[in-house]
Amino acid sequence: MTQSSECTFENDDFEFDTIAEELQVDGRCQQILKQFYLFLQQQGMSAERASELAFCCDLYLRDYLIDFGRQNIVCPRTGIITIFAGSWYITHTLDPEFAVLERHLLAIMELYRYMNRQHLISADELAFLQQEAGELEFFRQRIDSFLNLTGDGFVEWDAGCPASL
């Protein structure tokens, strides 16, 4: 018996106010990640590669969007990827590397394309998310400048892409 990679969620399924609701949303995120993983394999991707992409998306969905951003994952706002890649990832990673961030961005875009196919996000939302994820030179510069910070330089660096949603 094969497992389905089809989502059966509604936008409201990812709204939360209480800890109990947040835990339910976290569980739904895990289900989406599993369905995404299965979908990638059904498209011919190896289990190892699909697992790597799902792992990258797990950090983005559960740690960044839910825990840090307190956001509904299927109601993306302009700037969410820019803040993730240009600030949050950099400051929440022991040794941020552009190559690793680039893998995260590729995985995130695969997830959003999947979510669009499942009618969880619109084509317009997918378009602005792809545009944000494509700002690779900006993200490379943000990592380089962060790694070269000295003295009180963090305040100025942070002002270039504040980590607030």
C-alpha positions in Angstrom: 0.0 0.0 0.0 1.5 3.4 -1.0 1.1 6.5 1.1 -0.4 9.6 -0.3 1.5 12.8 -0.9 -1.7 14.8 -1.1 -2.5 17.5 1.4 -6.0 17.7 2.9 -5.5 20.8 5.0 -7.3 24.2 5.0 -5.6 27.5 5.8 -7.3 27.7 9.2 -5.6 24.4 10.1 -2.4 26.4 10.6 -3.8 29.2 12.8 -2.9 29.1 16.5 -3.1 31.2 19.6 -2.6 28.8 22.5 0.2 26.3 23.2 -2.2 23.4 22.6 -3.1 24.8 19.1 0.6 25.4 18.4 1.3 21.8 19.1 -1.5 20.7 16.7 -0.1 23.0 14.0 3.4 21.6 14.6 2.0 18.1 14.1 0.3 19.3 10.9 3.6 20.7 9.7 5.2 17.3 10.3 2.5 15.7 8.2 3.1 18.2 5.3 6.8 17.5 5.5 6.1 13.8 5.3 3.7 14.2 2.4 6.3 16.5 0.7 9.0 13.9 1.2 6.7 11.2 -0.4 5.8 13.5 -3.3 9.5 14.1 -4.1 10.1 10.4 -4.2 7.0 9.9 -6.4 8.6 12.4 -8.8 11.7 10.2 -9.0 13.9 11.8 -6.4 16.0 9.5 -4.2 15.0 9.0 -0.6 18.2 10.5 0.6 17.8 13.7 -1.5 14.1 14.0 -0.5 15.0 13.6 3.1 17.6 16.3 2.8 15.1 18.7 1.3 12.4 17.9 3.9 15.0 18.4 6.7 15.9 21.9 5.3 12.2 22.7 5.2 11.6 21.5 8.7 14.0 24.2 10.1 12.2 26.8 8.0 8.6 25.7 8.9 8.8 24.7 12.5 11.7 26.7 13.9 11.4 29.9 11.9 7.8 30.3 10.7 6.0 28.7 13.7 8.2 29.1 16.7 10.0 32.4 15.8 7.5 34.1 13.5 4.2 32.8 14.9 2.9 32.6 11.4 0.4 30.6 9.5 2.6 28.6 7.1 0.0 28.7 4.3 -0.5 32.5 4.5 3.0 33.7 3.4 3.8 37.4 3.9 6.1 39.5 1.7 9.5 39.5 3.2 9.4 36.1 5.0 12.1 34.5 3.0 14.2 37.7 2.9 14.2 37.8 6.7 14.8 34.1 7.0 17.8 34.1 4.7 19.1 37.6 5.3 18.9 37.6 9.1 17.3 34.7 11.0 19.3 31.9 9.5 22.6 33.8 9.8 22.1 34.7 13.5 20.7 31.3 14.4 23.4 29.2 12.9 26.7 28.6 14.6 28.8 29.0 11.4 26.6 30.3 8.6 27.7 29.2 5.1 26.2 30.5 1.9 26.3 27.0 0.3 24.2 25.6 3.1 21.8 28.5 3.0 21.4 28.1 -0.8 20.4 24.4 -0.2 17.8 25.6 2.3 16.4 28.1 -0.2 16.2 25.5 -2.9 14.4 23.2 -0.6 12.0 25.9 0.6 11.1 26.7 -3.0 10.4 23.1 -3.7 8.1 23.0 -0.7 6.3 26.1 -1.8 5.9 24.7 -5.3 4.4 21.6 -3.7 2.1 23.7 -1.5 0.9 25.6 -4.6 0.2 22.3 -6.4 -1.9 21.3 -3.3 -3.7 24.6 -3.5 -2.4 25.7 -0.1 -0.8 28.9 -1.5 -1.7 30.9 -4.6 0.3 31.4 -7.8 0.8 35.0 -6.8 2.2 34.0 -3.4 4.5 31.5 -5.1 5.7 34.2 -7.5 6.8 36.6 -4.7 8.3 33.8 -2.7 10.4 32.8 -5.7 11.5 36.3 -6.3 12.6 36.7 -2.7 14.5 33.3 -2.7 16.3 34.4 -5.8 18.1 37.3 -4.1 21.2 35.1 -3.7 23.8 37.8 -4.0 22.1 39.8 -1.3 22.1 36.8 1.0 25.8 36.0 0.2 26.7 39.6 1.1 24.7 39.4 4.3 26.6 36.3 5.4 30.0 37.7 4.4 29.3 41.0 6.2 28.1 39.2 9.3 31.2 37.0 9.5 33.4 40.1 9.2 31.6 42.1 11.9 33.8 43.9 14.5 33.0 45.9 17.5 29.5 47.4 17.6 28.9 46.6 13.9 25.9 44.3 14.6 23.4 47.1 15.1 24.2 48.5 11.6 24.3 45.0 10.1 20.9 44.1 11.6 19.4 47.4 10.3 20.1 46.2 6.8 17.6 43.3 7.2 15.9 43.4 10.6 14.8 40.0 12.0 11.2 41.0 12.7 8.2 39.6 10.9 
